Amino acid sequence: MKNKKETISLIELFWTFFRIGMLTFGGGIAMTMVMRHELVLKKNWMEDSDFFSIVALATAVPGVIAVNVAYLLGRRFRGWKGLILSVLGVVLPSFFIILLIVGILLPYFYNPLVVKFLRGCAIAVVGQLAFASVVFSRKSIRRWPHLAVCVIGIVIVGVLKLHPVFALVTVSIIGYFLFPNKKI
Amino acid sequence: MNKIVKILLDLFISFMIIGIGAYGGGMVTIPLIQHEIVVKNNWLLLDEMAEVFAIAQMTPGPIAINSATFTGFRIAGIIGAVVATIAVILPSLSIFTLLTPILIKYNKNEYFCRLRNNMQLGVLSLIFFAVWSYGSAVIDGFIDIGIAIAAFLLLFNFEKKLHPIIVIFTCGIIGLIIF
């Protein structure tokens, strides 16, 4: 992969993240699946396992997940110039699209046809998120104790309604002591 | 100090708080955004806020950024949009900039790697929860469940061939026809 690193131009980096920012519905986690498609499956810039450890780090740190992933990947590929361009690339499309909507298109947003179309898209995002959880499970859950620990995290955030950070910290600590040799 | 500067400053602070509090994906952040904008600062009415979230969810891009641009524009025009958007991404960019030397230093450390690998299980919990929270917000009835499952199966079966956006748009067109 090393030789690939040098061949990625700054413009290509920016354009890739701009496209990702433009073509993603449903927020950060759904967005990581589009990133995976573009960066891992299509462009072959990195391996799945690499990508997942970056997504994990991006989720563990506060902030917008897609921006965090763009930061880490941009830096990895092209240093500080790369990270500025990737972050801009992922933020600018939503910035302009929202300005366009709030400034000009807002009345059309309530057109029944637009509402129906967007509702169909939003439902598909649920399928996409489910797909994301399957793709991640393939890498992280290989024995049933892994799943059990993961369920503890789901209970903390979904049933006990605690802040997600508690789920992440609890699961990480339990996993740390239970699975010392876990390699991902 | 004139009024517009004060508004921009308040916007900046509020969206910095949202940027720090944003955790585990957009849906989880919505209550925090609502608190800062509707309850604390009275910038928008609850109805207007619901409109912002509906639009933020259904347009491309992260929900926190969409809400920031939208709210910023509503309150103070283009400058407001720029200020709020920068404010919402600034905290995480700063945190990463501070963390980078530490991450590089401990990259090969056995304990650090062990913690990082197990952190992925915690992230997976948050992703499962995102399926639930997003699903319960948009899915209403058996037809919706059917569409979501169809989207999932398409993505799953044609993982390497089909770009996710094609599946999303296809479901949009299906929605256009059947809703």
HADDOCK unambig.tbl for C-alpha pairs under 7 A between the chains (distance, minus, plus):
assign (segid A and resid 21 and name CA) (segid B and resid 60 and name CA) 6.64 0.50 0.50
assign (segid A and resid 21 and name CA) (segid B and resid 61 and name CA) 5.44 0.50 0.50
assign (segid A and resid 22 and name CA) (segid B and resid 60 and name CA) 5.68 0.50 0.50
assign (segid A and resid 22 and name CA) (segid B and resid 61 and name CA) 6.72 0.50 0.50
assign (segid A and resid 23 and name CA) (segid B and resid 60 and name CA) 6.04 0.50 0.50
assign (segid A and resid 23 and name CA) (segid B and resid 165 and name CA) 6.24 0.50 0.50
assign (segid A and resid 24 and name CA) (segid B and resid 60 and name CA) 4.77 0.50 0.50
assign (segid A and resid 24 and name CA) (segid B and resid 61 and name CA) 5.71 0.50 0.50
assign (segid A and resid 25 and name CA) (segid B and resid 58 and name CA) 6.29 0.50 0.50
assign (segid A and resid 25 and name CA) (segid B and resid 59 and name CA) 5.94 0.50 0.50
assign (segid A and resid 25 and name CA) (segid B and resid 60 and name CA) 4.46 0.50 0.50
assign (segid A and resid 25 and name CA) (segid B and resid 61 and name CA) 6.10 0.50 0.50
assign (segid A and resid 26 and name CA) (segid B and resid 57 and name CA) 5.61 0.50 0.50
assign (segid A and resid 26 and name CA) (segid B and resid 58 and name CA) 6.65 0.50 0.50
assign (segid A and resid 27 and name CA) (segid B and resid 25 and name CA) 6.77 0.50 0.50
assign (segid A and resid 27 and name CA) (segid B and resid 26 and name CA) 5.71 0.50 0.50
assign (segid A and resid 27 and name CA) (segid B and resid 61 and name CA) 5.85 0.50 0.50
assign (segid A and resid 27 and name CA) (segid B and resid 62 and name CA) 4.06 0.50 0.50
assign (segid A and resid 27 and name CA) (segid B and resid 63 and name CA) 5.22 0.50 0.50
assign (segid A and resid 28 and name CA) (segid B and resid 25 and name CA) 5.58 0.50 0.50
assign (segid A and resid 28 and name CA) (segid B and resid 26 and name CA) 6.55 0.50 0.50
assign (segid A and resid 28 and name CA) (segid B and resid 62 and name CA) 5.34 0.50 0.50
assign (segid A and resid 29 and name CA) (segid B and resid 25 and name CA) 6.19 0.50 0.50
assign (segid A and resid 34 and name CA) (segid B and resid 164 and name CA) 6.17 0.50 0.50
assign (segid A and resid 37 and name CA) (segid B and resid 163 and name CA) 6.78 0.50 0.50
assign (segid A and resid 41 and name CA) (segid B and resid 160 and name CA) 6.20 0.50 0.50
assign (segid A and resid 56 and name CA) (segid B and resid 119 and name CA) 6.91 0.50 0.50
assign (segid A and resid 56 and name CA) (segid B and resid 120 and name CA) 5.40 0.50 0.50
assign (segid A and resid 56 and name CA) (segid B and resid 123 and name CA) 5.85 0.50 0.50
assign (segid A and resid 59 and name CA) (segid B and resid 24 and name CA) 6.25 0.50 0.50
assign (segid A and resid 59 and name CA) (segid B and resid 123 and name CA) 6.63 0.50 0.50
assign (segid A and resid 62 and name CA) (segid B and resid 20 and name CA) 5.46 0.50 0.50
assign (segid A and resid 62 and name CA) (segid B and resid 21 and name CA) 6.41 0.50 0.50
assign (segid A and resid 62 and name CA) (segid B and resid 22 and name CA) 5.82 0.50 0.50
assign (segid A and resid 62 and name CA) (segid B and resid 23 and name CA) 5.27 0.50 0.50
assign (segid A and resid 62 and name CA) (segid B and resid 92 and name CA) 6.01 0.50 0.50
assign (segid A and resid 63 and name CA) (segid B and resid 19 and name CA) 5.10 0.50 0.50
assign (segid A and resid 63 and name CA) (segid B and resid 20 and name CA) 5.66 0.50 0.50
assign (segid A and resid 63 and name CA) (segid B and resid 21 and name CA) 6.96 0.50 0.50
assign (segid A and resid 63 and name CA) (segid B and resid 22 and name CA) 4.94 0.50 0.50
assign (segid A and resid 63 and name CA) (segid B and resid 23 and name CA) 6.10 0.50 0.50
assign (segid A and resid 63 and name CA) (segid B and resid 89 and name CA) 6.74 0.50 0.50
assign (segid A and resid 63 and name CA) (segid B and resid 91 and name CA) 6.99 0.50 0.50
assign (segid A and resid 63 and name CA) (segid B and resid 92 and name CA) 4.98 0.50 0.50
assign (segid A and resid 64 and name CA) (segid B and resid 22 and name CA) 6.31 0.50 0.50
assign (segid A and resid 64 and name CA) (segid B and resid 62 and name CA) 6.94 0.50 0.50
assign (segid A and resid 64 and name CA) (segid B and resid 64 and name CA) 6.81 0.50 0.50
assign (segid A and resid 64 and name CA) (segid B and resid 89 and name CA) 6.89 0.50 0.50
assign (segid A and resid 65 and name CA) (segid B and resid 25 and name CA) 6.52 0.50 0.50
assign (segid A and resid 66 and name CA) (segid B and resid 62 and name CA) 6.80 0.50 0.50
assign (segid A and resid 68 and name CA) (segid B and resid 92 and name CA) 6.94 0.50 0.50
assign (segid A and resid 94 and name CA) (segid B and resid 60 and name CA) 5.96 0.50 0.50
assign (segid A and resid 94 and name CA) (segid B and resid 61 and name CA) 5.03 0.50 0.50
assign (segid A and resid 94 and name CA) (segid B and resid 66 and name CA) 6.13 0.50 0.50
assign (segid A and resid 95 and name CA) (segid B and resid 66 and name CA) 6.67 0.50 0.50
assign (segid A and resid 95 and name CA) (segid B and resid 69 and name CA) 6.00 0.50 0.50
assign (segid A and resid 98 and name CA) (segid B and resid 66 and name CA) 6.35 0.50 0.50
assign (segid A and resid 98 and name CA) (segid B and resid 69 and name CA) 6.59 0.50 0.50
assign (segid A and resid 98 and name CA) (segid B and resid 70 and name CA) 6.17 0.50 0.50
assign (segid A and resid 99 and name CA) (segid B and resid 70 and name CA) 7.00 0.50 0.50
assign (segid A and resid 102 and name CA) (segid B and resid 70 and name CA) 6.77 0.50 0.50
assign (segid A and resid 113 and name CA) (segid B and resid 176 and name CA) 6.20 0.50 0.50
assign (segid A and resid 116 and name CA) (segid B and resid 175 and name CA) 5.38 0.50 0.50
assign (segid A and resid 116 and name CA) (segid B and resid 176 and name CA) 4.97 0.50 0.50
assign (segid A and resid 116 and name CA) (segid B and resid 179 and name CA) 6.21 0.50 0.50
assign (segid A and resid 117 and name CA) (segid B and resid 172 and name CA) 4.29 0.50 0.50
assign (segid A and resid 117 and name CA) (segid B and resid 173 and name CA) 5.85 0.50 0.50
assign (segid A and resid 117 and name CA) (segid B and resid 175 and name CA) 5.35 0.50 0.50
assign (segid A and resid 117 and name CA) (segid B and resid 176 and name CA) 4.88 0.50 0.50
assign (segid A and resid 118 and name CA) (segid B and resid 58 and name CA) 6.07 0.50 0.50
assign (segid A and resid 118 and name CA) (segid B and resid 172 and name CA) 5.90 0.50 0.50
assign (segid A and resid 119 and name CA) (segid B and resid 172 and name CA) 6.77 0.50 0.50
assign (segid A and resid 119 and name CA) (segid B and resid 175 and name CA) 6.58 0.50 0.50
assign (segid A and resid 120 and name CA) (segid B and resid 171 and name CA) 5.01 0.50 0.50
assign (segid A and resid 120 and name CA) (segid B and resid 172 and name CA) 4.00 0.50 0.50
assign (segid A and resid 120 and name CA) (segid B and resid 173 and name CA) 7.00 0.50 0.50
assign (segid A and resid 120 and name CA) (segid B and resid 174 and name CA) 6.57 0.50 0.50
assign (segid A and resid 120 and name CA) (segid B and resid 175 and name CA) 4.31 0.50 0.50
assign (segid A and resid 121 and name CA) (segid B and resid 168 and name CA) 5.06 0.50 0.50
assign (segid A and resid 121 and name CA) (segid B and resid 169 and name CA) 6.10 0.50 0.50
assign (segid A and resid 121 and name CA) (segid B and resid 171 and name CA) 5.57 0.50 0.50
assign (segid A and resid 121 and name CA) (segid B and resid 172 and name CA) 4.46 0.50 0.50
assign (segid A and resid 122 and name CA) (segid B and resid 58 and name CA) 6.33 0.50 0.50
assign (segid A and resid 122 and name CA) (segid B and resid 138 and name CA) 6.79 0.50 0.50
assign (segid A and resid 123 and name CA) (segid B and resid 138 and name CA) 6.35 0.50 0.50
assign (segid A and resid 123 and name CA) (segid B and resid 139 and name CA) 6.46 0.50 0.50
assign (segid A and resid 123 and name CA) (segid B and resid 144 and name CA) 6.51 0.50 0.50
assign (segid A and resid 123 and name CA) (segid B and resid 147 and name CA) 6.83 0.50 0.50
assign (segid A and resid 123 and name CA) (segid B and resid 148 and name CA) 5.56 0.50 0.50
assign (segid A and resid 124 and name CA) (segid B and resid 147 and name CA) 6.69 0.50 0.50
assign (segid A and resid 124 and name CA) (segid B and resid 148 and name CA) 5.08 0.50 0.50
assign (segid A and resid 124 and name CA) (segid B and resid 151 and name CA) 5.47 0.50 0.50
assign (segid A and resid 124 and name CA) (segid B and resid 168 and name CA) 5.37 0.50 0.50
assign (segid A and resid 124 and name CA) (segid B and resid 171 and name CA) 5.98 0.50 0.50
assign (segid A and resid 125 and name CA) (segid B and resid 168 and name CA) 6.79 0.50 0.50
assign (segid A and resid 126 and name CA) (segid B and resid 131 and name CA) 6.07 0.50 0.50
assign (segid A and resid 126 and name CA) (segid B and resid 134 and name CA) 6.46 0.50 0.50
assign (segid A and resid 126 and name CA) (segid B and resid 135 and name CA) 5.48 0.50 0.50
assign (segid A and resid 126 and name CA) (segid B and resid 148 and name CA) 5.92 0.50 0.50
assign (segid A and resid 127 and name CA) (segid B and resid 148 and name CA) 4.57 0.50 0.50
assign (segid A and resid 127 and name CA) (segid B and resid 149 and name CA) 5.87 0.50 0.50
assign (segid A and resid 127 and name CA) (segid B and resid 151 and name CA) 5.21 0.50 0.50
assign (segid A and resid 127 and name CA) (segid B and resid 152 and name CA) 4.29 0.50 0.50
assign (segid A and resid 128 and name CA) (segid B and resid 151 and name CA) 6.87 0.50 0.50
assign (segid A and resid 128 and name CA) (segid B and resid 152 and name CA) 5.85 0.50 0.50
assign (segid A and resid 129 and name CA) (segid B and resid 131 and name CA) 5.41 0.50 0.50
assign (segid A and resid 130 and name CA) (segid B and resid 131 and name CA) 5.87 0.50 0.50
assign (segid A and resid 130 and name CA) (segid B and resid 152 and name CA) 6.70 0.50 0.50
assign (segid A and resid 131 and name CA) (segid B and resid 152 and name CA) 5.77 0.50 0.50
assign (segid A and resid 131 and name CA) (segid B and resid 155 and name CA) 6.88 0.50 0.50
assign (segid A and resid 131 and name CA) (segid B and resid 156 and name CA) 6.57 0.50 0.50
assign (segid A and resid 133 and name CA) (segid B and resid 124 and name CA) 6.76 0.50 0.50
assign (segid A and resid 133 and name CA) (segid B and resid 127 and name CA) 6.00 0.50 0.50
assign (segid A and resid 133 and name CA) (segid B and resid 128 and name CA) 6.03 0.50 0.50
assign (segid A and resid 136 and name CA) (segid B and resid 124 and name CA) 6.77 0.50 0.50
assign (segid A and resid 140 and name CA) (segid B and resid 120 and name CA) 6.73 0.50 0.50
assign (segid A and resid 140 and name CA) (segid B and resid 121 and name CA) 6.28 0.50 0.50
assign (segid A and resid 150 and name CA) (segid B and resid 121 and name CA) 5.69 0.50 0.50
assign (segid A and resid 150 and name CA) (segid B and resid 122 and name CA) 6.28 0.50 0.50
assign (segid A and resid 150 and name CA) (segid B and resid 124 and name CA) 6.88 0.50 0.50
assign (segid A and resid 150 and name CA) (segid B and resid 125 and name CA) 5.36 0.50 0.50
assign (segid A and resid 151 and name CA) (segid B and resid 125 and name CA) 6.74 0.50 0.50
assign (segid A and resid 153 and name CA) (segid B and resid 122 and name CA) 6.27 0.50 0.50
assign (segid A and resid 153 and name CA) (segid B and resid 125 and name CA) 5.25 0.50 0.50
assign (segid A and resid 154 and name CA) (segid B and resid 125 and name CA) 5.05 0.50 0.50
assign (segid A and resid 154 and name CA) (segid B and resid 126 and name CA) 6.87 0.50 0.50
assign (segid A and resid 154 and name CA) (segid B and resid 129 and name CA) 6.20 0.50 0.50
assign (segid A and resid 158 and name CA) (segid B and resid 129 and name CA) 6.53 0.50 0.50
assign (segid A and resid 164 and name CA) (segid B and resid 23 and name CA) 6.73 0.50 0.50
assign (segid A and resid 164 and name CA) (segid B and resid 24 and name CA) 6.14 0.50 0.50
assign (segid A and resid 164 and name CA) (segid B and resid 126 and name CA) 6.93 0.50 0.50
assign (segid A and resid 167 and name CA) (segid B and resid 122 and name CA) 6.43 0.50 0.50
assign (segid A and resid 168 and name CA) (segid B and resid 119 and name CA) 6.77 0.50 0.50
assign (segid A and resid 168 and name CA) (segid B and resid 122 and name CA) 4.37 0.50 0.50
assign (segid A and resid 168 and name CA) (segid B and resid 123 and name CA) 6.30 0.50 0.50
assign (segid A and resid 171 and name CA) (segid B and resid 119 and name CA) 6.98 0.50 0.50
assign (segid A and resid 171 and name CA) (segid B and resid 121 and name CA) 6.68 0.50 0.50
assign (segid A and resid 171 and name CA) (segid B and resid 122 and name CA) 5.02 0.50 0.50
assign (segid A and resid 172 and name CA) (segid B and resid 115 and name CA) 6.39 0.50 0.50
assign (segid A and resid 172 and name CA) (segid B and resid 118 and name CA) 5.08 0.50 0.50
assign (segid A and resid 172 and name CA) (segid B and resid 119 and name CA) 4.54 0.50 0.50
assign (segid A and resid 172 and name CA) (segid B and resid 121 and name CA) 6.98 0.50 0.50
assign (segid A and resid 172 and name CA) (segid B and resid 122 and name CA) 5.90 0.50 0.50
assign (segid A and resid 175 and name CA) (segid B and resid 118 and name CA) 5.22 0.50 0.50
assign (segid A and resid 176 and name CA) (segid B and resid 114 and name CA) 6.30 0.50 0.50
assign (segid A and resid 176 and name CA) (segid B and resid 115 and name CA) 5.56 0.50 0.50
assign (segid A and resid 176 and name CA) (segid B and resid 118 and name CA) 5.90 0.50 0.50
assign (segid A and resid 180 and name CA) (segid B and resid 114 and name CA) 6.47 0.50 0.50
assign (segid A and resid 182 and name CA) (segid B and resid 117 and name CA) 6.89 0.50 0.50
assign (segid A and resid 183 and name CA) (segid B and resid 117 and name CA) 6.74 0.50 0.50
assign (segid A and resid 184 and name CA) (segid B and resid 117 and name CA) 6.25 0.50 0.50
